Amino acid sequence: MRQRAWVMVGTGRYEDPWHDLPATAYRVARELTALDVDVDVRGVRPGSLEGLATDGPDLVVVMASAGRTDPEFDGSDADWAPGHRALAEHVRTGGSLLGLHAAAMTFRDSPAWDHLLGGRWVEGRSWHPPIERWTVEPDETHPVTAGLKPFELHDERYTDLEVAEGVQPLVWFAADGLRQPVAWAREGVPEVGRGRVVYDALGHGVESYESHGRRGLLARELRWLLRRG
């Protein structure tokens, strides 16, 4: 049986004017298709995540951000709560989750999201320099990045994220003499149960996916999340 993935694209309270989420979701869907995965691209709307409880895929990819949260615009926190619970349960019972780029600042109405993802963007502390070309350095101690070489890309560098203890860094960059994690993995901790989680801060725009190294990292992350060794 072919493996399945849902690529969840932020809308309404989970979108912003700075990220072309449908365009980058298309690039991610292409990488999944290349791995012979059945891909379903869906908008994040009230009720759209609740199907995970009965017809969940092998992998959920969250490509969302932070937008308007006024109830009359896109539903109340209570309207969204069942979907957030379904996503957390999907992971705890053995499903996989990939959060990309602005996923670090989405689902602020979900108490479980930060713990599931392993970190978050903190208003007033987290930031990024102007988008530019820079070098990503791998941490080769994890199966995802074993043998991966440094690579360059044109992207944002999310800096000073809040990162949970116990995450396994995958790639990083150096700033002011300190290593800043760019992507990390989680497995075997209470927050994720039997599931696997990767957060990858790369992918502000489609130009990020023009980098062969970036696409290679994404493919490695997807294979690990799909448990392909």
C-alpha positions, 0 to 999 in steps of 0.5 A: 500500500502506498504511503499517504501525506497531508500537506496542510496549508494555512488559511485565515487565522493561520496565514500571513501576507509574508509567506506564499504558502500555496507556492511553497506547499507545491514544492513540498508536494513535488518532493513527496511525489518523487518519493512515491507518496500519495499527497493530499494538499488541504487548507487548514480550516475548522474541522480539517484536522479532525479526519486524522482520528479516522483516516489519518495519513502516514505523515502530516506536513504543516505549512502555516503561520499566524494570522487573524484570530477574531472568532467572527473571522475564522472561528473561535479557539473552541472551534479549532480545539478538536483539530489540534487534539486530533493532530497531537493524538495522530503523532502520539499513536505513531504518525509523523509530523513535519513543521516547516518554516513559519510553523514555529509561529502557528497554532498559538491557540493550541497548548500542545503545539509547542511541546509537540514541535519542540520549539517556537518563535517567541515574539520580542525575542526571535528574529531573522536578518534580511533574506540572503544567501548563507551556508547550512551546516549539518550535525551528522550525528542523526540518521537524517543528516549522516553524510550530509555536506554543508550547502548554500541557499537563499533563505531567511535565518530564524534566530533565537527560537525557543527550543525544547531540551532533548531535541536532536539538531539536524542542521545549524548556522553560526551567529555571534559564536553560537550555534543556532539550530535550523532544523531538529528531530524528535522521537522517543519522548513523552510529548510525541509518544510513538510518533516522529517529528521534524521541525525545519525552519527553512523554506520562506519562499520558493527560492529556498527550494532552488537549492539542491542541498535544501531539497536533499535535506528535505528528502532525507527528513521525509524518508526518516519521517516515513520510516524508510530507513 
